[in-house]
Amino acid sequence: MPSAIQVSEFGGSEQLKFNPITIGAPAAGQVHLKQATCGLNFIDVYHRTGFYDIALPFIPGSEGAGTVVALGEGVANVAVGNRVAYAGSRGSYTEERLIAADQLVKLPDEISFEQASCMMLQGMTAQMLLRQVYEVKRGDTILVHAAAGGVGLIMCQWAAALGATVIGTVSTPEKAALAKAHGCHHPIIYTEQNFVEQVKKITNGHGVPVVYDSVGKTTFLDSLDCVEKRGLMVTFGQASGPIEPFSPLLLNVKGCLFLTRPTLFSYLDTREALDSASSELFEMVISGKIKININQTFALKDAAKAHDALESRATTGSTVLIV
Ligand SMILES: NC(=O)c1ccc[n+]([C@@H]2O[C@H](COP(=O)([O-])OP(=O)(O)OC[C@H]3O[C@@H](n4cnc5c(N)ncnc54)[C@H](OP(=O)(O)O)[C@@H]3O)[C@@H](O)[C@H]2O)c1
């Protein structure tokens, strides 16, 4: 019988319990997937703590990779034995699962299960942010918060490959060195330095055309001061807590700014969008322009330890749970 991590009550990491589960036969359009690895993402913390209104009990985890072992009726896009990966269908912290076949992407031989399970969500988020929400161009200077994190390290490399100058914030000198080694031209240690002053200094007082802010509560207002006149503020996460409500007039006062709050799944709303984002990502990784930094691994049953590490800012790059 397979096992999975389950959450029966919202709360701390102690709510992540490893229990046996039963899996039925795949329904029409589904496959039975034997998982090799699962990715760890900050959204898993929001789910566990009850930040989003989701029904209990549930299996957390939003990305995984493994092998197709059985097909439901009508499945034509994958076959038994295919190596596949996915992002977005909650329930990935499990040894085996049923999943809709149309959410799966076949893995190129060059991409390992470990890489796949921590690049689908973080990497396609980077693709959405740098290629769709704001199309980063050669010569742009951009600001990326939490630059040494999972999404952050991928963004720094991708933006540098696009010809941008990357300013990134991080909490420690070690993270600054890591970000610098992965395309971040100007790491700022925002726990020691005022990042608004530093951004102004680097851009000769001009500011940047786009700020990517996933930290939320502790950075949001200062981030607005880094955006150039009529530039774009992208708030795409809240690792430090939710942003306080504010008047839209603030955007006027700060320079007639644009504000957006994207989520990956609103940009992956068609099969074409999934194929396009994932193939662009695979190409960046296979060509060596982006390295997926798996800097922590945990056994699936130790998911609580992985959550503790992520929430305490102890991780860098990506983290994999091994089944
Ligand atoms: N909108 C979307 O579709 C989407 C998709 C994927 C991810 N995201 C968001 O992107 C962000 C990054 O996700 P990730 O999985 O790659 O995580 P991560 O960046 O590896 O980890 C979060 C980082 O945030 C920073 N941070 C600042 N204040 C913090 C605090 N009080 N508590 C914890 N961390 C704090 C830390 O870096 P420092 O120590 O350097 O400050 C920490 O390492 C998250 O906010 C996530 O929700 C959004």
The ligand as an SDF file (V2000), in Angstrom:
LIG
                    3D

 48 52  0  0  0  0  0  0  0  0999 V2000
    2.3960   33.6060   -8.0890 N   0  0  0  0  0  0  0  0  0  0  0  0
    2.8250   32.4190   -8.4230 C   0  0  0  0  0  0  0  0  0  0  0  0
    2.2780   31.7750   -9.3330 O   0  0  0  0  0  0  0  0  0  0  0  0
    3.9810   31.8010   -7.6980 C   0  0  0  0  0  0  0  0  0  0  0  0
    4.5360   30.5950   -8.1500 C   0  0  0  0  0  0  0  0  0  0  0  0
    5.6560   30.0800   -7.4770 C   0  0  0  0  0  0  0  0  0  0  0  0
    6.1680   30.7540   -6.3600 C   0  0  0  0  0  0  0  0  0  0  0  0
    5.5590   31.9040   -5.9410 N   0  0  0  0  0  0  0  0  0  0  0  0
    6.0830   32.6410   -4.7800 C   0  0  0  0  0  0  0  0  0  0  0  0
    7.4700   32.8650   -4.9880 O   0  0  0  0  0  0  0  0  0  0  0  0
    8.1110   32.9190   -3.7230 C   0  0  0  0  0  0  0  0  0  0  0  0
    9.3170   32.0230   -3.7620 C   0  0  0  0  0  0  0  0  0  0  0  0
    8.9150   30.6660   -3.7370 O   0  0  0  0  0  0  0  0  0  0  0  0
    9.9860   29.5180   -3.5440 P   0  0  0  0  0  0  0  0  0  0  0  0
    9.2230   28.2630   -3.3930 O   0  0  0  0  0  0  0  0  0  0  0  0
   11.0140   29.6380   -4.5990 O   0  0  0  0  0  0  0  0  0  0  0  0
   10.6120   29.8920   -2.1120 O   0  0  0  0  0  0  0  0  0  0  0  0
   12.0700   30.4740   -1.7780 P   0  0  0  0  0  0  0  0  0  0  0  0
   12.2940   31.7460   -2.5090 O   0  0  0  0  0  0  0  0  0  0  0  0
   13.0700   29.3960   -1.9740 O   0  0  0  0  0  0  0  0  0  0  0  0
   11.9380   30.7550   -0.2270 O   0  0  0  0  0  0  0  0  0  0  0  0
   11.3750   31.9500    0.2350 C   0  0  0  0  0  0  0  0  0  0  0  0
   12.4540   33.0150    0.4600 C   0  0  0  0  0  0  0  0  0  0  0  0
   11.7980   34.2300    0.7960 O   0  0  0  0  0  0  0  0  0  0  0  0
   12.6580   35.0060    1.5770 C   0  0  0  0  0  0  0  0  0  0  0  0
   11.9660   35.5490    2.7550 N   0  0  0  0  0  0  0  0  0  0  0  0
   11.9160   36.8550    3.0900 C   0  0  0  0  0  0  0  0  0  0  0  0
   11.2390   37.0120    4.2240 N   0  0  0  0  0  0  0  0  0  0  0  0
   10.8690   35.7960    4.6500 C   0  0  0  0  0  0  0  0  0  0  0  0
   10.1490   35.3330    5.7910 C   0  0  0  0  0  0  0  0  0  0  0  0
    9.6960   36.1740    6.7450 N   0  0  0  0  0  0  0  0  0  0  0  0
    9.9420   34.0160    5.9240 N   0  0  0  0  0  0  0  0  0  0  0  0
   10.3850   33.1440    4.9960 C   0  0  0  0  0  0  0  0  0  0  0  0
   11.0660   33.5380    3.8770 N   0  0  0  0  0  0  0  0  0  0  0  0
   11.3140   34.8600    3.7110 C   0  0  0  0  0  0  0  0  0  0  0  0
   13.8230   34.1070    2.0090 C   0  0  0  0  0  0  0  0  0  0  0  0
   14.9830   34.4950    1.2760 O   0  0  0  0  0  0  0  0  0  0  0  0
   16.0300   35.5130    2.0100 P   0  0  0  0  0  0  0  0  0  0  0  0
   16.4800   34.7620    3.2500 O   0  0  0  0  0  0  0  0  0  0  0  0
   17.1160   35.7070    1.0290 O   0  0  0  0  0  0  0  0  0  0  0  0
   15.2540   36.7310    2.3350 O   0  0  0  0  0  0  0  0  0  0  0  0
   13.3680   32.7170    1.6290 C   0  0  0  0  0  0  0  0  0  0  0  0
   14.4460   31.8710    1.3290 O   0  0  0  0  0  0  0  0  0  0  0  0
    7.0640   32.5550   -2.6670 C   0  0  0  0  0  0  0  0  0  0  0  0
    6.5510   33.7630   -2.1220 O   0  0  0  0  0  0  0  0  0  0  0  0
    6.0010   31.8680   -3.4800 C   0  0  0  0  0  0  0  0  0  0  0  0
    4.7320   31.9700   -2.9110 O   0  0  0  0  0  0  0  0  0  0  0  0
    4.4920   32.4270   -6.5830 C   0  0  0  0  0  0  0  0  0  0  0  0
  1  2  1  0
  2  3  2  0
  2  4  1  0
  4  5  1  0
  4 48  2  0
  5  6  2  0
  6  7  1  0
  7  8  2  0
  8  9  1  0
  8 48  1  0
  9 10  1  0
  9 46  1  0
 10 11  1  0
 11 12  1  0
 11 44  1  0
 12 13  1  0
 13 14  1  0
 14 15  2  0
 14 16  1  0
 14 17  1  0
 17 18  1  0
 18 19  2  0
 18 20  1  0
 18 21  1  0
 21 22  1  0
 22 23  1  0
 23 24  1  0
 23 42  1  0
 24 25  1  0
 25 26  1  0
 25 36  1  0
 26 27  1  0
 26 35  1  0
 27 28  2  0
 28 29  1  0
 29 30  1  0
 29 35  2  0
 30 31  1  0
 30 32  2  0
 32 33  1  0
 33 34  2  0
 34 35  1  0
 36 37  1  0
 36 42  1  0
 37 38  1  0
 38 39  2  0
 38 40  1  0
 38 41  1  0
 42 43  1  0
 44 45  1  0
 44 46  1  0
 46 47  1  0
M  CHG  2   8   1  16  -1
M  END
$$$$
